[in-house]
Amino acid sequence: MSSTNILLWSVLPYIAISSFVIGLMWRFKYDKFNWTTRSSQIYEGKLLSIAGPLFHLGLFAVIGGHIVGLLVPQSFTDSWGLSHQAYHIGAVTMGGAAGIATLVGISLLIYRRRTTAMVFAQTTKNDKTMYVFLVATLLAGSAATLSSAGVIGQEHNYRESVAPWVRSILTLRPNGELMMASPIAFRVHAVIGMSLFIIWPFTRLVHALSAPVGYLFRPSIIYRTRDGRGIAGNRKARSGWERIKY
């Protein structure tokens, strides 16, 4: 392989993984209070109520499809009696629907951000860069889906090239020749996708790895009246819970 192909298919993946993991650790340790989506729902909620679920649900389906398609070997689905043709039809159909939903959702989100003055005022250069890489990844992924279906160029079974390449990266035995055998649409999608993972920890995309687990275990919030009318409710205050006078 040429030095460029070695860099793209045997080095860049580990740069992306390192940036993603180390960047998240650094962000959590030194920039924890900015680990947020910087929600703009307070400024506009009608369009967000449509675009937000459409984008996120579509993206969850896209990610799930990538996990199954790239990490589950074809030999496994064949052993379960699922033919390549049946798998391919299901993947293209469901993947295409998920891709359309995601693209429509992100388009509406960008439209909302650009046309709502207060939302646009809260948009940083970092956000704009993130949107460029995110939309480019989605568009390249859509092109790869069309390529696998034969709509663009010849039909290609990515489970014999792209998927084994991904697994070779994860097992620390990179085989870039597998990726070189795939159509250009898949290679472009892979490079843009790895670039997105490189910048991921330094954008608002970090919120995708957050979950409000602490809310399940936090203590109850106690409210006390401050207007002198006594404690609300019919029960008398228990010992140790005297009403506070101001």
C-alpha positions as CSV (number, residue, x, y, z in Angstrom):
1,M,0.0,0.0,0.0
2,S,1.0,3.6,-0.5
3,S,1.9,5.8,2.4
4,T,-1.4,7.7,2.0
5,N,-3.4,4.5,2.2
6,I,-1.5,3.4,5.3
7,L,-2.1,6.7,6.9
8,L,-5.8,6.6,6.1
9,W,-6.7,3.0,6.8
10,S,-4.1,1.9,9.4
11,V,-3.1,5.1,11.3
12,L,-6.1,7.5,11.1
13,P,-8.5,5.1,12.8
14,Y,-6.3,4.9,15.9
15,I,-5.9,8.7,15.9
16,A,-9.7,9.0,15.9
17,I,-10.1,6.4,18.7
18,S,-7.4,8.1,20.8
19,S,-8.8,11.6,20.3
20,F,-12.3,10.3,21.2
21,V,-11.3,8.5,24.4
22,I,-8.6,10.8,25.7
23,G,-10.6,13.9,24.7
24,L,-13.6,12.7,26.6
25,M,-11.5,12.0,29.7
26,W,-9.9,15.4,29.5
27,R,-13.2,17.2,28.9
28,F,-14.8,15.4,31.9
29,K,-11.9,16.2,34.2
30,Y,-11.2,19.8,33.2
31,D,-14.3,21.1,31.5
32,K,-17.1,19.2,33.3
33,F,-19.3,22.3,33.8
34,N,-19.5,22.9,30.0
35,W,-20.4,19.2,29.3
36,T,-23.8,20.3,28.1
37,T,-26.0,20.6,25.0
38,R,-26.6,24.3,25.8
39,S,-30.3,23.8,25.2
40,S,-32.1,26.5,23.3
41,Q,-35.6,25.1,24.0
42,I,-36.5,28.2,26.0
43,Y,-36.2,30.3,22.9
44,E,-38.2,28.1,20.5
45,G,-39.9,24.9,21.1
46,K,-42.5,24.2,18.4
47,L,-40.1,23.3,15.6
48,L,-37.7,21.7,18.1
49,S,-40.5,19.3,19.2
50,I,-40.6,17.9,15.7
51,A,-37.0,18.2,14.5
52,G,-35.4,16.9,17.8
53,P,-37.1,13.5,18.0
54,L,-36.9,13.0,14.3
55,F,-33.2,13.6,14.3
56,H,-32.4,11.6,17.4
57,L,-34.6,8.6,16.8
58,G,-33.3,8.4,13.2
59,L,-29.7,8.7,14.4
60,F,-30.2,6.0,17.0
61,A,-31.5,3.7,14.2
62,V,-28.5,4.6,12.1
63,I,-26.0,3.9,14.9
64,G,-27.7,0.5,15.6
65,G,-27.5,-0.4,11.9
66,H,-23.8,0.4,11.9
67,I,-23.2,-1.7,15.0
68,V,-24.9,-4.7,13.5
69,G,-23.6,-4.3,10.0
70,L,-20.0,-3.7,11.0
71,L,-19.5,-5.9,14.0
72,V,-21.7,-8.9,13.3
73,P,-19.9,-11.1,10.7
74,Q,-21.9,-12.3,7.7
75,S,-21.1,-15.9,8.6
76,F,-23.1,-15.4,11.8
77,T,-26.3,-14.3,10.1
78,D,-25.8,-17.0,7.4
79,S,-25.7,-19.6,10.2
80,W,-29.0,-18.3,11.4
81,G,-30.6,-18.8,8.0
82,L,-30.7,-15.2,7.0
83,S,-29.5,-15.0,3.5
84,H,-27.4,-12.1,2.2
85,Q,-30.2,-10.9,-0.1
86,A,-32.7,-10.8,2.7
87,Y,-30.2,-9.0,5.0
88,H,-29.3,-6.6,2.2
89,I,-32.9,-5.7,1.5
90,G,-33.7,-5.1,5.2
91,A,-30.5,-3.1,5.7
92,V,-31.1,-0.9,2.7
93,T,-34.8,-0.4,3.5
94,M,-34.5,0.4,7.2
95,G,-31.1,2.1,6.8
96,G,-32.6,4.3,4.1
97,A,-35.6,5.3,6.2
98,A,-33.4,6.0,9.2
99,G,-31.1,8.1,7.0
100,I,-33.9,10.1,5.6
101,A,-35.4,10.8,9.0
102,T,-32.0,11.9,10.3
103,L,-31.3,14.2,7.4
104,V,-34.7,15.8,7.6
105,G,-34.3,16.2,11.3
106,I,-30.8,17.8,11.1
107,S,-32.1,20.1,8.2
108,L,-34.9,21.3,10.4
109,L,-32.6,21.9,13.3
110,I,-30.2,23.9,11.2
111,Y,-33.1,25.9,9.7
112,R,-34.4,26.6,13.2
113,R,-31.0,27.6,14.4
114,R,-30.5,30.0,11.5
115,T,-34.0,31.6,11.4
116,T,-34.6,32.0,15.2
117,A,-32.6,35.1,16.2
118,M,-32.0,34.1,19.9
119,V,-31.0,30.5,18.9
120,F,-28.6,31.8,16.2
121,A,-27.1,34.3,18.7
122,Q,-26.2,31.3,20.9
123,T,-24.5,29.5,18.1
124,T,-20.7,29.4,18.3
125,K,-18.0,28.8,15.7
126,N,-17.5,25.4,17.4
127,D,-21.2,24.6,16.8
128,K,-20.9,25.6,13.1
129,T,-17.9,23.4,12.6
130,M,-19.6,20.5,14.3
131,Y,-22.7,20.8,12.1
132,V,-20.5,20.8,9.0
133,F,-18.8,17.5,9.9
134,L,-22.1,16.0,11.1
135,V,-24.0,16.8,8.0
136,A,-21.1,15.7,5.8
137,T,-20.9,12.4,7.6
138,L,-24.7,11.8,7.1
139,L,-24.6,12.8,3.4
140,A,-21.6,10.5,2.8
141,G,-23.3,7.7,4.6
142,S,-26.4,8.1,2.5
143,A,-24.2,8.0,-0.6
144,A,-22.6,4.8,0.7
145,T,-26.1,3.3,1.3
146,L,-27.1,4.1,-2.3
147,S,-23.8,2.6,-3.5
148,S,-24.3,-0.6,-1.6
149,A,-27.8,-0.9,-3.3
150,G,-26.3,-0.3,-6.7
151,V,-28.1,3.0,-7.2
152,I,-24.6,4.6,-7.5
153,G,-22.2,2.5,-9.4
154,Q,-22.2,-1.3,-8.9
155,E,-23.8,-3.0,-6.0
156,H,-21.3,-3.7,-3.2
157,N,-21.4,-6.0,-0.2
158,Y,-19.7,-3.9,2.5
159,R,-19.8,-6.9,4.9
160,E,-16.9,-8.4,2.9
161,S,-14.7,-5.3,2.9
162,V,-15.7,-2.4,5.2
163,A,-16.9,-4.6,8.1
164,P,-13.8,-6.8,8.2
165,W,-11.6,-3.7,8.1
166,V,-13.4,-2.2,11.1
167,R,-13.1,-5.5,13.0
168,S,-9.4,-5.6,12.1
169,I,-8.9,-2.1,13.6
170,L,-10.7,-3.1,16.8
171,T,-8.6,-6.3,17.1
172,L,-5.3,-4.3,16.6
173,R,-4.6,-6.0,13.3
174,P,-5.3,-3.3,10.7
175,N,-5.8,-4.5,7.2
176,G,-6.1,-1.4,5.0
177,E,-6.3,-3.4,1.8
178,L,-9.9,-4.4,2.7
179,M,-10.9,-0.8,2.8
180,M,-9.1,0.0,-0.5
181,A,-11.3,-2.7,-2.2
182,S,-14.5,-0.8,-1.3
183,P,-16.1,1.9,-3.5
184,I,-15.2,5.6,-3.1
185,A,-18.4,6.4,-1.3
186,F,-17.5,4.1,1.6
187,R,-14.0,5.5,1.8
188,V,-15.2,9.1,1.9
189,H,-17.8,8.2,4.5
190,A,-15.1,6.5,6.6
191,V,-12.7,9.4,6.5
192,I,-15.3,12.0,7.3
193,G,-16.7,9.8,10.1
194,M,-13.3,9.4,11.7
195,S,-12.8,13.2,11.5
196,L,-16.1,13.6,13.3
197,F,-14.9,11.3,16.1
198,I,-11.7,13.3,16.4
199,I,-13.6,16.6,17.1
200,W,-16.4,14.9,19.0
201,P,-15.1,15.4,22.6
202,F,-14.6,19.1,22.0
203,T,-18.1,19.9,20.8
204,R,-21.6,19.7,22.3
205,L,-21.9,16.2,20.9
206,V,-20.5,15.0,24.3
207,H,-24.1,15.1,25.6
208,A,-24.7,11.9,23.7
209,L,-22.6,10.1,26.3
210,S,-24.5,11.5,29.3
211,A,-27.3,10.0,31.3
212,P,-29.1,11.5,34.3
213,V,-28.3,8.5,36.5
214,G,-27.8,10.6,39.5
215,Y,-31.4,11.7,39.5
216,L,-32.5,8.2,40.4
217,F,-30.5,8.3,43.7
218,R,-30.6,12.0,44.8
219,P,-32.3,12.8,48.0
220,S,-35.8,14.3,48.0
221,I,-36.2,18.0,47.8
222,I,-38.0,19.5,50.9
223,Y,-40.0,22.6,50.4
224,R,-40.9,24.9,53.3
225,T,-43.3,27.8,53.3
226,R,-41.9,31.3,54.0
227,D,-45.2,33.3,54.2
228,G,-46.1,32.4,57.8
229,R,-49.2,30.4,56.9
230,G,-47.8,27.2,58.3
231,I,-46.7,23.9,56.8
232,A,-48.9,22.7,53.9
233,G,-50.9,19.6,54.4
234,N,-53.1,18.2,57.2
235,R,-50.5,16.3,59.2
236,K,-48.7,18.0,62.0
237,A,-45.0,18.5,61.7
238,R,-43.0,15.7,63.2
239,S,-40.5,16.2,65.9
240,G,-37.3,17.7,64.5
241,W,-39.1,19.4,61.7
242,E,-40.0,22.8,63.2
243,R,-41.3,25.5,61.1
244,I,-38.6,28.1,60.4
245,K,-39.6,31.7,61.1
246,Y,-38.1,34.6,59.1
